[in-house]
Each structure stands twice: as structure tokens, then as C-alpha cells.
Amino acid sequence: MKLSLCRCGGTRTASGCDRCKPHRSQSGKTTAERGYDHKWRMLSERYRAENPLCEACQNADKVTPATEVHHIIPALESEYHRLDRNNLMALCRQCHLEIEGLKRAGSAR
């Protein structure tokens, strides 16, 4: 089996580079297939630049950098709200995990 170096720095095999392959979620869909395409990435970057602090932490009188953008109404539930700025929240990783965990726990009931 021949190995070579990919332009991303990963190891390329006959089946491609593990780093560059589209990442699939547990649902088997890539991020682009789940609605997180180029338009989303650009909007997310712009939104974080304009809202550099975690909105949930700010509500609790804490100052934490925002590292992620959250859809209030999930992108999969509403294509209309997927790129709607009024449907977004800038969050730190911890707050995003907590919100997503609460949402999943609520839907499991």
C-alpha cells in the first residue's frame, strides 16, 4: 500500500485522506448534507466577528469568547431559518454543548 502526504498534512492512501474526507455524523450525513455548507460557514464567521462574546455567558454576567454559532430553531427543522441572523446565537463550546444536550434530552421524553 503506497502512502503519500496530502496537501493538508495528513496521510493519503488509495482511498483518500482521512483528514480531507467529508466528515459524517451519526446520521451518516456530511456537514454539508446537514445544511452546514459554504454559505453557513461564511455567515457563522461573520456572526462571530460581530458577536465575539458568548451570549449565554453574557446573560449570566460572565465574559467568555464565542467559538460557535447556534441555531435557535434547528437548521434541519426549518430551511427558512437556516441562514436567518435572528435565529442565531454566538456561544462558547460549553454553553453550546449544554443547550444541545438540554434540547436532546427534551426531545427524548
Contact map, one row per residue, 1 for C-alpha under 8 A:
1110000000001100000000000000000000000000000000000000000000000000000000000000000000000000000000000000000000000
1111000000001100000000000000000000000000000000000000000000000000000000000000000000000000000000000000000000000
1111100000111100000000000000000000000000000000000000000000000000000000000000000000000000000000000000000000000
0111110000111000000000000000000000000000000000000000000000000000000000000000000000000000000000000000000000000
0011111011110000000000000000000000000000000000000000000000000000000000000000000000000000000000000000000000000
0001111111110000100000000000000000000000000000000000000000000000000000000000000000000000000000000000000000000
0000111111000000000000000000000000000000000000000000000000000000000000000000000000000000000000000000000000000
0000011111000000001100000000000000000000000000000000000000000000000000000000000000000000000000000000000000000
0000111111100000000000000000000000000000000000000000000000000000000000000000000000000000000000000000000000000
0000111111110000111000000000000000000000000000000000000000000000000000000000000000000000000000000000000000000
0011110011111000110000000000000000000000000000000000000000000000000000000000000000000000000000000000000000000
0011110001111111110000000000000000000000000000000000000000000000000000000000000000000000000000000000000000000
1111000000111111100000000000000000000000000000000000000000000000000000000000000000000000000000000000000000000
1110000000011111000000000000000000000000000000000000000000000000000000000000000000000000000000000000000000000
0000000000011111100000000000000000000000000000000000000000000000000000000000000000000000000000000000000000000
0000000000011111110110000000000000000000000000000000000000000000000000000000000000000000000000000000000000000
0000010001111011111110000000000000000000000000000000000000000000000000000000000000000000000000000000000000000
0000000001110001111110000000000000000000000000000000000000000000000000000000000000000000000000000000000000000
0000000101000000111110000000000000000000000000000000000000000000000000000000000000000000000000000000000000000
0000000100000001111111000000000000000000000000000000000000000000000000000000000000000000000000000000000000000
0000000000000001111111100000000000000000000000000000000000000000000000000000000000000000000000000000000000000
0000000000000000000111110000011000000000000000000000000000000000000000000000000000000000000000000000000000000
0000000000000000000011111000011000000000000000000000000000000000000000000000000000000000000000000000000000000
0000000000000000000001111111111000000000000000000000000000000000000000000000000000000000000000000000000000000
0000000000000000000000111111111000000000000000000000000000000000000000000000000000000000000000000000000000000
0000000000000000000000011111100000000000000000000000000000000000000000000000000000000000000000000000000000000
0000000000000000000000011111100000000000000000000000000000000000000000000000000000000000000000000000000000000
0000000000000000000000011111110000000000000000000000000000000000000000000000000000000000000000000000000000000
0000000000000000000000011111111111000000000000000000000000000000000000000000000000000000000000000000000000000
0000000000000000000001111001111111000000000000000000000000000000000000000000000000000000000000000000000000000
0000000000000000000001111000111111111000000000000000000000000000000000000000000000000000000000000000000000000
0000000000000000000000000000111111111100000000000000000000000000000000000000000000000000000000000000000000000
0000000000000000000000000000111111111000000000000000000000000000000000000000000000000000000000000000000000000
0000000000000000000000000000111111110000000000000000000000000000000000000011000000000000000000000000000000000
0000000000000000000000000000001111111001000000000000000000000000000000000011000001000000000000000000000000000
0000000000000000000000000000001111111111100000000000000000000000000000000000000000000000000000000000000000000
0000000000000000000000000000001110111111100000000000000000000000000000000000000000000000000000000000000000000
0000000000000000000000000000000100011111110000000000000000000000000000000000000000000000000000000000000000000
0000000000000000000000000000000000011111111000000000000000000000000000000000000000100000000000000000000000000
0000000000000000000000000000000000111111111100000000000000000000000000000000000001100000000000000000000000000
0000000000000000000000000000000000011111111110000000000000000000000000000000000000000000000000000000000000000
0000000000000000000000000000000000000111111111000000000000000000000000000000000000000000000000000000000000000
0000000000000000000000000000000000000011111111100000000000000000000000000000000000100000000000000000000000000
0000000000000000000000000000000000000001111111110000000000000000000110000000000000000000000000000000000000000
0000000000000000000000000000000000000000111111111000000000000000000000000000000000000000000000000000000000000
0000000000000000000000000000000000000000011111111100000000000000000000000000000000000000000000000000000000000
0000000000000000000000000000000000000000001111111110000000000000000010000000000000001000010000000000000000000
0000000000000000000000000000000000000000000111111111100000000000011110000000000000000000010000000000000000000
0000000000000000000000000000000000000000000011111111000000000000000000000000000000000000000000000000000000000
0000000000000000000000000000000000000000000001111111000000000000000000000000000000000000000000000000000000000
0000000000000000000000000000000000000000000000111111110000000000010000000000000000000000010000000000000000000
0000000000000000000000000000000000000000000000011111110000000000111000000000000000000000010000000000000000000
0000000000000000000000000000000000000000000000010011111011000011110000000000000000000000011100000000000000000
0000000000000000000000000000000000000000000000000011111111000011111000000000000000000000111100000000000000000
0000000000000000000000000000000000000000000000000000111111100000010000000000000000000000111000000000000000000
0000000000000000000000000000000000000000000000000000011111110000000000000000000000000000001000100000000000000
0000000000000000000000000000000000000000000000000000111111111111000000000000000000000000001000100000000000000
0000000000000000000000000000000000000000000000000000111111111111000000000000000000000000000000000000000000000
0000000000000000000000000000000000000000000000000000001111111100000000000000000000000000000000000000000000000
0000000000000000000000000000000000000000000000000000000111111100000000000000000000000000000000000000000000000
0000000000000000000000000000000000000000000000000000000011111110000000000000000000000000000000000000000000000
0000000000000000000000000000000000000000000000000000000011111111000000000000000000000000000000000000000000000
0000000000000000000000000000000000000000000000000000110011001111100000000000000000000000000000000000000000000
0000000000000000000000000000000000000000000000000000110011000111110000000000000000000000000100000000000000000
0000000000000000000000000000000000000000000000000001110000000011111000000000000000000000001100000000000000000
0000000000000000000000000000000000000000000000010011111000000001111110000000000000000000011110000000000000000
0000000000000000000000000000000000000000000000010001010000000000111110000000000000000000011110000000000000000
0000000000000000000000000000000000000000000100010000000000000000011111000000000000000000011110010000000000000
0000000000000000000000000000000000000000000100110000000000000000011111100000000000000001111000000000000000000
0000000000000000000000000000000000000000000000000000000000000000000111110000000000000001111000010000000000000
0000000000000000000000000000000000000000000000000000000000000000000011111110000001000011100000000000000000000
0000000000000000000000000000000000000000000000000000000000000000000001111100000000000011100000000000000000000
0000000000000000000000000000000000000000000000000000000000000000000000111110110010000010000000000000000000000
0000000000000000000000000000000000000000000000000000000000000000000000111111110001000000000000000000000000000
0000000000000000000000000000000001100000000000000000000000000000000000101111111011000000000000000000000000000
0000000000000000000000000000000001100000000000000000000000000000000000000111111001000000000000000000000000000
0000000000000000000000000000000000000000000000000000000000000000000000001111111000000000000000000000000000000
0000000000000000000000000000000000000000000000000000000000000000000000001111111111000000000000000000000000000
0000000000000000000000000000000000000000000000000000000000000000000000000011111111100000000000000000000000000
0000000000000000000000000000000000000000000000000000000000000000000000000000011111110000000000000000000000000
0000000000000000000000000000000000000000000000000000000000000000000000001010011111110010000000000000000000000
0000000000000000000000000000000000100001000000000000000000000000000000100111011111110010000000000000000000000
0000000000000000000000000000000000000011001000000000000000000000000000000000001111111010000000000000000000000
0000000000000000000000000000000000000000000000000000000000000000000000000000000111111111000000000000000000000
0000000000000000000000000000000000000000000000100000000000000000000000000000000000111111000000000000000000000
0000000000000000000000000000000000000000000000000000000000000000000000000000000000011111000000000000000000000
0000000000000000000000000000000000000000000000000000000000000000000000111000000011111111100000000000000000000
0000000000000000000000000000000000000000000000000000000000000000000011110000000000011111110000000000000000000
0000000000000000000000000000000000000000000000000000011000000000000011110000000000000011111000000000000000000
0000000000000000000000000000000000000000000000110011111000000000011111000000000000000001111100000000000000000
0000000000000000000000000000000000000000000000000000111110000000111111000000000000000000111110110000000000000
0000000000000000000000000000000000000000000000000000110000000001111100000000000000000000011111110000000000000
0000000000000000000000000000000000000000000000000000000000000000011100000000000000000000001111111000000000000
0000000000000000000000000000000000000000000000000000000000000000000000000000000000000000000111111100000000000
0000000000000000000000000000000000000000000000000000000110000000000000000000000000000000001111111110000000000
0000000000000000000000000000000000000000000000000000000000000000000101000000000000000000001111111111000000000
0000000000000000000000000000000000000000000000000000000000000000000000000000000000000000000011111111100000000
0000000000000000000000000000000000000000000000000000000000000000000000000000000000000000000001111111110000000
0000000000000000000000000000000000000000000000000000000000000000000000000000000000000000000000111111111000000
0000000000000000000000000000000000000000000000000000000000000000000000000000000000000000000000011111111100000
0000000000000000000000000000000000000000000000000000000000000000000000000000000000000000000000001111111110000
0000000000000000000000000000000000000000000000000000000000000000000000000000000000000000000000000111111111000
0000000000000000000000000000000000000000000000000000000000000000000000000000000000000000000000000011111111100
0000000000000000000000000000000000000000000000000000000000000000000000000000000000000000000000000001111111110
0000000000000000000000000000000000000000000000000000000000000000000000000000000000000000000000000000111111111
0000000000000000000000000000000000000000000000000000000000000000000000000000000000000000000000000000011111111
0000000000000000000000000000000000000000000000000000000000000000000000000000000000000000000000000000001111111
0000000000000000000000000000000000000000000000000000000000000000000000000000000000000000000000000000000111111
0000000000000000000000000000000000000000000000000000000000000000000000000000000000000000000000000000000011111
